Amino acid sequence: MPEVPKFDVYLIPVDTTWIDVRRMATEAERLGFHSMWIHDNVVGPVPWQPTAASYDAWSVLGALGEATSRIRLGPLVTPMGRRHPSVFAKMTASLDNTCGGRLDVGMGPGDEPHQYEPWGLRFPTPAERIAILEEELDIIKALWTQESVTYDGTHYHLKEANLAPKPIQAPHPPIWVGLVFGRKVMPRVAARHADGVNFYSKQDDDVRATIDQVQGLCSDIGRDPARLKYSRCLTVWITDGGAVDIDQELKRLGSEVYATGHEYLTNYAAEYERMLVGPPEVIAEEIVAQAELGIDQVIINSILGPGPAYRDVPRVDGIIRSWERLTEEVRPMVEAELAP
């Protein structure tokens, strides 16, 4: 019997006031969520809002660390090449101290040129991006844990660098590697470097196969596969019964909210979004199935909003109301099903 998965939330600090971002964070903590995550993008998280106001992730995380006291927090994910890894190691170590040891660090190879090229940042080939990411992970972990670091890589070079203060968490803040597409190289990166793997993937079968692959790769290099945790981003629309026309709701979002048109949003959801739609008992069954799949943490993704049940209230109010139902109605059913 799998354990009860932890419930996390994914905040969207895009086209949202700071007051509402902070309110989502404090409400998530009040409701007992385990972690909160935000994207680390210089523009909106997807091309459908390329000009929407988007806060810097690490400025927001520092402020949210002060606004909260228990909930864990981190980026999902910081892409390679966004910041020099020695600077990033300093930022993350400092934040782990200021938030009292609650930081998780999600990292990935970057997969969208519009997050790089307009800003004068290089967007290399996939193979080079993964190689850069590996060097960054090596450097960050070394600076977090060693007194002096000299590093001579292909992309980065350090000479007798030291970092103080070190992170509060020992041996260091958990590192999560994000997996979206590709099962050739990135699972090897996760097996070597990660404390956790995050999935942003539509298909359950692909997730289970990749978990098996990462566990096998861990065994191949002499690492205990049980040390890794697995999380998954899920879109959750809670209803009060009755069928929900998902395509119709995506059409409404595409025309009234994001101005993308129906086809773009439908294709995006079909490719990326694992959607849980239905009354609380259906959502609970789906989350139990995710635990049986091997998922340790379910991350409630708000990118498509809280669903049609909340279309007549402001977006952030609807998101928080949906979280309340998750904690008050869905989570107890999941706990009852999976409790030992």
N, C-alpha and C positions, 0 to 999 in steps of 0.2 A: 504493500500500500504506500503510495507516495505521500510526502508531507504536504501540509497546507501551504500553498504558494504565498509568498509575500505580495501585498498589493502596493503598487507604485503608481505615480501619476506623471504624465508628461505635460509640462507647461508649454504654452506657445506664446512667447513674448513678441509676437508680431501683430502689428496693427491693434495693439492693446495698451491701455494706459499703464503707467508704472503702478498706480494705485491698485488697478485690477490684478496685475501680475503679483504684487505683494499679497493681495487678498486671497488669491488662489493658493499661494504658498502657505499662508497662515491657516487657511481652512483645511488644506490637506493635512497639516500637522494636527489640527484639532480633531479631525476625523480618524486619525490613527494610521494614516498611510506610512509605509516603511521608508520610501524614498521619493524624491521629486527630481525630475530631470528636465533640462532645457536643451534646445539645439545650440550649436556654436557656429552660426552662419553670419556672414557679413550682410546678407540680404535675407529676404523671406526664405522659408525652408523649401519652397518649391517655386517654379517659374510663374505660377499663376498669380503671385503677388510681388512682382519684381521691384516695385517702388514703395511697398508698405514699410512703415517704420519698424525697425528691428533692433532691439537692444543688444549691446555687447554682452556675451554670455558671462564673462568673468567679472564684469562690473555688477551684473545682476546677482550672480552667485554669492559674491562677497556681501552684498546688501541683504540677501535672503538668509545668509548665515547669521546675521545679526537679528533679523526679524523672527527667527525661529530658534528652538533650543534642542529639539529631539530628532526631527526628521532628517534623514540623510539626503545629500544633494550632490549633483554632478552634471556634467555635459554629456549629451548623447547625440553625436559624438564630436570631439575636437578632431578635425581632419589634419592630415600631415601637411607640413609646409605653412601652416597658418602662423606659427610663431617658432622662433629658434628654440630647440629643445632645452637648452640651458636656461633660457628665460622662462620657458614653460615650467620647468622643474622648480624654479624659484617661486613662480606664481602659485603653483599647486601646493607646495610645502607651506607657504605663508598662509594660504586659505585654510589648509588643514589645521593650522594652529588657531586661526581666528574663529573658526566654526567649532572648535572643540573636538576635532578628530571625527568629523562626519562626512568627509569628502570621498566620493567615488569618482574615478576618472575614466570616461569613455573615450576611445580613440579609434580612428579608422583612416583608410587611405584617401578619402575624398573621392567623390564620383560625379561632380557637377562642375563643368568649366565656368559656369556663370558665377560661381563662388570664388573664382580665382582671377580670370583673365581681365575683367573690367577694372580690377583693382591693381593691375600691374604685377600680379603674382603668377608664377609659372604653374602650368597644369601639364605635368609630364605624362608619359605613357603609363598604363596601369602597372607594368612591371617596375618602372622606376619609382612610381608613387609608393608601391609596397616596400621597395628597398629603402626608401627614405623613411617610411613609417617604422621599419624595423630598427634603423639606426636611432631614430628618436626614442623609441621605447628602451633601447639599450642605455642611452645616455641618461634619460630621465630616471630610470631605476638606479643607475650607478650613482648619480648625484644625490638621490634620496637616501642612499644607504652607505655610501663610502665617504671617507674623510677627504680624499683627494682623487680626482679623476683625470686621467689622460686618455684621450680617445683619438684614434687615427682611422677614420672611416673613409668611405668614398665621397660622402656628402657633407659630413661634419667632422670638425677637428677641435679637440679641447686639450689644453696643456695645464696640468696641475690645478684644475678647477675645484673649488670647494663650495659647499652650500650649507648655510646655517641661517635660521634654525632648520633642523630636519623636520619632516612631518611628525605629527603626534602618533599616528597609527604605526604599529610595528607588524611586519617589517616595513610596510609602506601602505599608502591608500590603495584599495583594490583597483586594479586596472581591468576595464571591460573593453573587449574588441568587438566592434560592430560588424556583423555579416549581413549583407543585403543580397548580392549576387556572387556567383563564383565559388566553386568548391575545389579549385586546384591548388591555390597558394595560400589564401587567407586562413583556411582552417589550420594550416601549419603554423602560421603566425600566432593564431590564438593558442594552439597547443604549447607553443614555446613561451609566450609572454603573458597570457591572460589569466586573471583570477576569475573572470566571468565572460560569457559570450552573449551578446544581444542579437536577437533576430528581428529584422523588419522584413517579413516575408509572408506571402499570401498562403503558401501551401504547407499543410501539416506534414505531409510525407517528406518534403524537402528538409523541414526542420529536424525531424527525427533522424533522417539519414545523415544530416550534418553533425548532429550530436554524436551519433555512433562513430562518424569519421574522426571527429576531434578526440573522442575518448581513445580510439585506436592509435591515433598519432601520439597522444600523451604516453600511452604504454610503450610505443616504439622508442621514445627518447628517455624512458625511465622515470616519467612523471606520473604521480598518482592521479588517475582520471577523476577520482572523487573530489579532488580539490577545486575543480572548476564548477561554477554555477552558471545557470542559463536563464536568460530573461527574454521576454517577447513583447513587442508593442502590439496592442490590440485596440481596435476601435469598438466601443461598446455603446449601443443604443438601447436603453431600457424602455420597454413599452408596458402598457397595461392590458395586453392581450390584443388579439386581432392581427391580421396579416399586415406587414409593413412592405410597401412598395419601395425597395431600396433604390431602384433605378429612378423612380419619380423623385425621391428625395435628393439624389445626386443631381438630377436635372435642376431642381430648385436651387440647390447650393451653387451650381455652376452658373446660373443666370442671375440670382438675387444676391449672393454673398461674395463669390469670388470673381464673377464676371469672366469666367474662362470658357463658357459654353459647355454644353452637356458632354460632348464627346471626350474632351480632354479629361474632365474629372472622372468620368466613367472608366476610361482607360487607366487612369492613375490608380483608382481603387481596385480595378481588376488585377493590376500588376503587383501592387504593394500591400494593400490593406487586408488583414485578417479581421473580418467584421463579426461581432457577436451581437445579434439583434433578436429581441424578444422580451417576454416578461421575466421577472427576477429568477424564477426557477429554471428557465431555459439558459439564462446567462450563467447561473451557478453550475449547471450541467456542463456547459462549454468550458468553464474555468477548471472544473475537475478533470475534464478531458485533456486540457493543457498540462495539468500536473502529471497525468498519466503518460503524457508524451515526453516528459522530462523537464518541463519548465519549472524553475524555482521561484521566479518573480514574474508577475504579470504587470505590464506597464500600460495603464489606461491612456490611450492616445487621444488627444482632443483636436487633432488637425481637421477632422471632419465634423467637429462640433458634437453636441450631446444627443443629436438625433431629433426626429420629427416630434417627439413628445414635448419638446421645449422650444419649438419654433416661434412661439409667441412671447418669449421672454428674452431679455438681452443675453448675448452669447455666454458671457462669463457667469451670469446667474444660472443659466441652464446647465453649464458644466458643473458648477458646485452642487446644484440640486441632484444631478445624476450621480455625483460622488457620494452624496448622502445616502441615496438609495443603495448604492453598491455596498457601503459599509453597514447600513442598517438592515438590509434585506438579503443581499446576495452573499456577502461574506459569511454570515452565520450558517447558511445552507451549505456552503463549501466546507466550512469547519466541521459541521455535523457529518458530512459524507466522508471526510478524510481523517477525522480524529481517530487516534489509536484506541 
